[in-house]
Amino acid sequence: MAKQQSNQETEAPARPALRVDDSCVDARYANFCRVVSTPEELIVDFGLNPQPMGAPTSPVPISDRIVINFFTAKRLLHALNVSIQRHEAVFGPLELDVQKRVMN
C-alpha cells in the first residue's frame, strides 16, 4: 500500500500578496471602447464619446490605448466577468440596450 502524503505536501504553497503602487496613476472616465487584434496581441482603445446616443457625427477622441497579450486579456476577461456577476447579484442585471434603459 502506498504511503499517504501529509496535507502539507499536497497543498500548494501560498502566493505572496501582490503589492501595487498606484501613487502615480492617472484615472480617466471612458464611455467608449474599441478592441483591435493582431495574431500576438489585443489593442484596446478608450475614449469619451460626446454623442453616446445614436451614431456620432464626429470622430470619438481616444485618450488611452492599452496593448496586451492574449494571456493577459483572458485573465482580464475573467476578472471583469467576476466583477460584473457580483455587481448584478447586488444591483440586478445590466441592460446593454440603451433604448431599453431610457425612461419614458
Secondary structure, 3 states (H helix, E strand, C coil): CCCCCCHHHHCCCCCCCCCCCCCCCCCCCCCEEEEEECCCEEEEEEECCCCCCCCCCCCCCEEEEEEEEHHHHHHHHHHHHHHHHHHHHHHCCCCCCHHHHCCC
